[in-house]
Amino acid sequence: MVVASVVAFAIFATSALAYTHSVTLKQGSTGAQVMELQKALSLTADGKFGPMTKAAVMAFQSSKGLVADGIVGAKTGVALGGSVSGNFPAGCTSASGYSSTTGVKCDSANANTFPAGCTSASGYSSTTGVKCDSSTPAGDLDGGFGTISAMTQLSQYSGEEVGAGSEDTKVLGFEIEASDDGDIQLSAVKLVFDSSGNVSGDSDRLIDYIDSVTVWQGSEEVGTADAEDFTKVSTGVYSKILVLSDAVVKAGKKESFYVSVNGVSNLDSGDIDSDSWTIAVENVRVVDGSGVTTTDTSSVPAAMDYDTAGDGVSISFVSFSSASDTELKISADSTPESTIVSVDSTEDTDDVVLLKGKIEVEGDSDIWLDELPVLLTATGDSPVAMTGNVTLVIDGQTFNETVSTSNASTATITFNDLDLTIDAGDTISFTVSADMNDIEDSGAATTDFDAGDQLTISLTTTNRASIVAENEQGDQLTDSTEMTGSATGNAMTFRTEGVNVVMGTPTYEAVTHSTSGDTLTVKYTIPVTVTAFGNTLYMGQQAQFAATATASNSFALVFENSSTPTTADVTSSAVVALSTSDALVSSNGYILDEDDAKHFTLEVTQTVPGLLGAVSAGNYRVRLDELRVFTGAGLESSATASNIDLLPTSSFRTAFKYLTS
């Protein structure tokens, strides 16, 4: 009886009272819009949508042939005798008739195409905060009573470094799970930046540190604001409600959200040396499927909410290079081993490669490289006596520099105007070569180029400090922290005639063992290929343990202990054998025909007691230290005859073998 009388009165009342619909209403809704509804239904206008209001709405819907669900949506709003505030289909000016452009009924379900609180596609809703052109207005959310069931901090975003000019540095992250009752839309989030941890002298102005703030749902941007739009709450504390767009979490699902900032490009070094900021979330505004907005503070995790000074997640502002973990790393890469290099006595020898290396750029910033210095070190004569031009080939580009006229034994040359950009994460190669002068063999120290002189080119740690290299922000990289490593070349010996030596695969094997299994005798084997150039040369038929080869002993070998490695001189029991598969003998030595490779094998058999009589047990290896050749047959029988010495590289050695008695 009560419902019937209410229905009858409500139907009569709506013919006289206009109702303008702007937001979906349901049981539990409150506010001025509910009061307008109650007035239209001739109910007590207390602004509370209770059971009586719902019953009246259902009765009214039934009388109009609408679905009697008790929810006041677009159709019910139109039927109540008013209009949907400005939300008519295109070509309609009221709920009557049909659209002049599309032909749809002006009171069709498409009438309310804008989110609640919007009268057009421009701006933001006055009630929910969503963008009026949002593709997901509250009316499109499934379910009517969705809420946040859980909000969890993503703890990996804490203490993040924001560099000068850095873009979209994530400083805060959280995960939101919607309840099973319905979808939810995050319409806004209130953020707070706090500099209360700064020391005296650091700026407390937000705009001195960041340009803008962006909120992301996964990889999609859902809201942004400039730093200057934040409100200063108190000294060093800034807050703003960031309106979000299309930030929907489906019922029972989880979505990740992130807050990123863009650092100002001109961060003051005095501000960032001891700054201490935090970022916090004060609350989140959520819209459910019925259009009701809730400001949720209780779901925000304690570790990221804001109640008092210093609350929230810490942020550190640093230089761009520090934030991007920029490091330029230099290293040698397949640089040539020490050897004898054939040069002419009448013409220059061009493009002798002396150093190969690589430059790796780690971090997130590209590097602009403009100057690269290297060191030339000569033995015997000066660098300028040996070469007049040095060439750098880097990342496919070629640069040339002349050598100083000084007669000093070292010279630093700088390749400049490189204007080379190395992308972050890339590694480029470089090669340094020299055009060698013709050998004069006058014997004049430092002023000419004599046979046997040596030259080394290296990019040293001292050179590294003079490299001109800048990050994306134009800051010079700091040596030792942002530029590391070096590339050391090997000494090349230059002659008009001599030998090139190539080592095969060295081996060792245990020959005898003690009853306990310890090695008693070990045999080391070093195969080498020797090729003469510039002339037919000769070498002795024996090898010996010594620092220097003698006339008849063409090869000099030493033992090395792995602990330093140091040379172990106790070799009295070692047996050294030299054999060849293709070299012929003339007088007392092997013939090395010009440009004809000859193959030799060195075998060293060592008995443990003899080696360990004066040294400790340990790991030992054999190294080929020197090779002596002669320019004439028979000269190898005379220790005082003229000769050519070869200093093999560190690769002319076996692996270590552990020996113990």
FENDA-V220384 format. One record per residue. RES is the residue in one letter. SS is DSSP state (h for helix, s for strand, l for the rest). PSI is psi as a letter, one per 40 degrees, with the letter a starting at -180 (NA if undefined). Layout:
{{RES & SS & PSI} {RES & SS & PSI}}
This chain:
{{M & l & d} {V & h & d} {V & h & d} {A & h & d} {S & h & d} {V & h & d} {V & h & d} {A & h & d} {F & h & d} {A & h & d} {I & h & d} {F & h & d} {A & h & d} {T & h & e} {S & l & e} {A & l & d} {L & l & h} {A & l & i} {Y & l & h} {T & s & h} {H & s & h} {S & l & e} {V & l & i} {T & l & h} {L & s & i} {K & l & i} {Q & l & h} {G & l & e} {S & l & i} {T & s & i} {G & l & a} {A & h & d} {Q & h & d} {V & h & d} {M & h & d} {E & h & d} {L & h & d} {Q & h & d} {K & h & d} {A & h & d} {L & l & e} {S & l & f} {L & l & i} {T & l & h} {A & l & g} {D & l & e} {G & l & e} {K & s & h} {F & l & g} {G & l & a} {P & h & d} {M & h & d} {T & h & d} {K & h & d} {A & h & d} {A & h & d} {V & h & d} {M & h & d} {A & h & d} {F & h & d} {Q & h & d} {S & h & d} {S & h & d} {K & l & e} {G & l & f} {L & l & i} {V & l & h} {A & l & g} {D & l & e} {G & l & e} {I & l & h} {V & s & g} {G & l & a} {A & h & d} {K & h & d} {T & h & d} {G & h & d} {V & h & d} {A & h & d} {L & l & e} {G & l & e} {G & l & b} {S & s & i} {V & s & h} {S & l & g} {G & l & e} {N & l & g} {F & l & i} {P & l & i} {A & l & h} {G & l & e} {C & l & i} {T & l & e} {S & l & a} {A & l & e} {S & l & i} {G & l & a} {Y & s & i} {S & l & h} {S & l & e} {T & l & d} {T & l & d} {G & l & e} {V & l & i} {K & s & h} {C & l & e} {D & l & f} {S & l & i} {A & l & e} {N & l & e} {A & l & d} {N & l & g} {T & l & e} {F & l & i} {P & l & i} {A & l & h} {G & l & e} {C & l & i} {T & l & e} {S & l & a} {A & l & e} {S & l & i} {G & l & a} {Y & s & i} {S & l & h} {S & l & e} {T & l & d} {T & l & d} {G & l & e} {V & l & i} {K & s & h} {C & l & e} {D & l & e} {S & l & h} {S & l & e} {T & l & g} {P & l & i} {A & h & d} {G & h & e} {D & h & e} {L & l & h} {D & l & i} {G & l & i} {G & l & e} {F & l & f} {G & l & i} {T & l & i} {I & s & h} {S & s & d} {A & s & i} {M & s & h} {T & s & h} {Q & s & h} {L & l & g} {S & l & e} {Q & l & e} {Y & l & g} {S & l & h} {G & l & f} {E & s & i} {E & s & h} {V & s & h} {G & s & i} {A & l & h} {G & l & e} {S & l & i} {E & l & h} {D & l & f} {T & s & h} {K & s & h} {V & s & e} {L & s & i} {G & s & i} {F & s & i} {E & s & h} {I & s & h} {E & s & h} {A & s & i} {S & l & i} {D & l & e} {D & l & e} {G & l & i} {D & l & i} {I & s & i} {Q & s & h} {L & s & h} {S & s & d} {A & s & i} {V & s & h} {K & s & h} {L & s & i} {V & s & h} {F & s & h} {D & s & h} {S & l & f} {S & l & e} {G & l & e} {N & l & i} {V & l & i} {S & l & h} {G & l & d} {D & l & i} {S & l & i} {D & l & e} {R & l & h} {L & h & d} {I & h & e} {D & h & e} {Y & l & d} {I & s & i} {D & s & d} {S & s & i} {V & s & h} {T & s & h} {V & s & h} {W & s & i} {Q & s & h} {G & l & b} {S & l & e} {E & s & h} {E & s & h} {V & s & e} {G & s & i} {T & s & i} {A & s & i} {D & s & i} {A & h & d} {E & h & e} {D & h & e} {F & l & i} {T & s & h} {K & s & h} {V & s & d} {S & s & a} {T & l & h} {G & l & e} {V & s & h} {Y & s & i} {S & s & i} {K & s & i} {I & s & h} {L & s & h} {V & s & h} {L & l & i} {S & l & h} {D & l & f} {A & l & g} {V & s & h} {V & s & h} {K & l & i} {A & s & h} {G & l & e} {K & l & i} {K & s & i} {E & s & i} {S & s & h} {F & s & i} {Y & s & i} {V & s & h} {S & s & i} {V & s & i} {N & s & h} {G & s & i} {V & l & i} {S & l & e} {N & l & f} {L & l & h} {D & l & h} {S & h & d} {G & h & d} {D & h & d} {I & h & e} {D & l & d} {S & l & f} {D & l & i} {S & l & g} {W & s & i} {T & s & i} {I & s & h} {A & s & i} {V & s & h} {E & s & d} {N & s & i} {V & s & h} {R & s & h} {V & s & h} {V & s & h} {D & l & a} {G & l & e} {S & l & e} {G & l & e} {V & l & h} {T & s & h} {T & s & h} {T & s & h} {D & s & h} {T & l & d} {S & l & d} {S & l & e} {V & l & h} {P & l & i} {A & l & d} {A & l & e} {M & l & e} {D & s & i} {Y & l & h} {D & l & d} {T & l & i} {A & l & h} {G & l & e} {D & l & i} {G & l & a} {V & s & h} {S & s & i} {I & s & i} {S & s & h} {F & s & h} {V & s & i} {S & l & i} {F & h & d} {S & h & d} {S & h & d} {A & h & d} {S & l & e} {D & l & f} {T & l & h} {E & s & h} {L & s & h} {K & s & h} {I & s & h} {S & s & i} {A & s & i} {D & l & h} {S & l & f} {T & l & i} {P & l & i} {E & l & i} {S & l & h} {T & l & i} {I & s & h} {V & s & h} {S & s & h} {V & l & i} {D & l & i} {S & l & e} {T & l & d} {E & l & i} {D & l & i} {T & s & h} {D & s & i} {D & s & f} {V & s & h} {V & s & h} {L & s & e} {L & s & h} {K & s & h} {G & s & a} {K & s & i} {I & s & h} {E & s & h} {V & s & h} {E & s & i} {G & l & a} {D & l & e} {S & l & h} {D & l & i} {I & s & h} {W & s & h} {L & s & h} {D & s & d} {E & s & h} {L & s & h} {P & s & i} {V & s & i} {L & s & h} {L & s & h} {T & s & h} {A & s & i} {T & s & h} {G & l & c} {D & l & a} {S & l & i} {P & h & d} {V & h & d} {A & h & d} {M & h & d} {T & s & i} {G & s & e} {N & s & h} {V & s & h} {T & s & h} {L & s & h} {V & s & h} {I & s & h} {D & l & f} {G & l & e} {Q & s & i} {T & s & h} {F & s & i} {N & s & i} {E & s & i} {T & s & i} {V & l & i} {S & l & i} {T & l & e} {S & l & i} {N & l & e} {A & l & i} {S & l & e} {T & s & i} {A & s & h} {T & s & h} {I & s & i} {T & s & h} {F & s & h} {N & l & i} {D & l & f} {L & l & d} {D & l & f} {L & s & h} {T & s & h} {I & s & h} {D & l & i} {A & l & h} {G & l & e} {D & l & i} {T & s & h} {I & s & i} {S & s & i} {F & s & i} {T & s & h} {V & s & h} {S & s & i} {A & s & i} {D & s & h} {M & s & h} {N & l & i} {D & l & i} {I & l & h} {E & l & d} {D & l & f} {S & l & e} {G & l & e} {A & l & h} {A & l & h} {T & l & e} {T & l & e} {D & l & a} {F & l & h} {D & l & i} {A & l & h} {G & l & e} {D & l & i} {Q & s & i} {L & s & h} {T & s & h} {I & s & h} {S & s & i} {L & s & g} {T & l & i} {T & h & d} {T & h & d} {N & h & d} {R & h & d} {A & l & e} {S & l & e} {I & l & h} {V & s & h} {A & s & h} {E & s & i} {N & l & a} {E & l & d} {Q & l & e} {G & l & e} {D & l & h} {Q & s & h} {L & l & i} {T & l & h} {D & s & i} {S & l & d} {T & l & d} {E & l & e} {M & s & h} {T & s & i} {G & s & i} {S & s & i} {A & s & h} {T & l & h} {G & l & i} {N & l & i} {A & l & h} {M & s & h} {T & s & h} {F & s & h} {R & s & i} {T & l & d} {E & l & i} {G & s & a} {V & s & i} {N & s & h} {V & s & h} {V & s & h} {M & s & i} {G & l & a} {T & l & h} {P & l & i} {T & s & i} {Y & s & i} {E & s & i} {A & s & h} {V & s & d} {T & s & i} {H & s & i} {S & l & i} {T & l & d} {S & l & e} {G & l & e} {D & l & i} {T & s & h} {L & s & d} {T & s & h} {V & s & i} {K & s & h} {Y & s & h} {T & s & h} {I & s & h} {P & s & h} {V & s & i} {T & s & h} {V & s & h} {T & s & h} {A & s & i} {F & s & i} {G & l & e} {N & l & i} {T & l & h} {L & s & i} {Y & s & i} {M & s & i} {G & s & i} {Q & l & e} {Q & s & i} {A & s & i} {Q & s & i} {F & s & h} {A & l & i} {A & l & d} {T & l & h} {A & l & i} {T & l & a} {A & l & d} {S & l & d} {N & s & g} {S & s & d} {F & s & h} {A & s & h} {L & s & i} {V & s & i} {F & s & i} {E & s & h} {N & s & h} {S & l & e} {S & l & d} {T & l & d} {P & l & i} {T & s & i} {T & s & h} {A & s & h} {D & l & e} {V & l & g} {T & l & f} {S & l & d} {S & l & e} {A & l & h} {V & s & h} {V & s & h} {A & s & h} {L & s & h} {S & s & i} {T & s & i} {S & l & e} {D & l & e} {A & l & h} {L & l & i} {V & s & h} {S & s & h} {S & l & b} {N & l & e} {G & s & i} {Y & s & i} {I & s & h} {L & s & g} {D & l & i} {E & s & h} {D & l & e} {D & l & h} {A & l & h} {K & s & i} {H & s & h} {F & s & i} {T & s & h} {L & s & h} {E & s & h} {V & s & h} {T & s & h} {Q & s & h} {T & s & h} {V & h & d} {P & h & d} {G & h & d} {L & h & d} {L & l & e} {G & l & d} {A & l & e} {V & l & i} {S & l & i} {A & l & i} {G & s & a} {N & s & h} {Y & s & i} {R & s & i} {V & s & h} {R & s & h} {L & s & h} {D & s & d} {E & s & i} {L & s & h} {R & s & h} {V & s & i} {F & s & i} {T & l & e} {G & l & i} {A & l & h} {G & l & e} {L & h & d} {E & h & e} {S & h & e} {S & l & h} {A & l & e} {T & l & e} {A & l & i} {S & l & i} {N & l & i} {I & s & h} {D & s & h} {L & s & h} {L & l & g} {P & l & i} {T & l & i} {S & l & e} {S & l & e} {F & l & g} {R & s & i} {T & l & i} {A & l & i} {F & l & i} {K & s & h} {Y & s & h} {L & s & h} {T & l & i} {S & l & NA}}
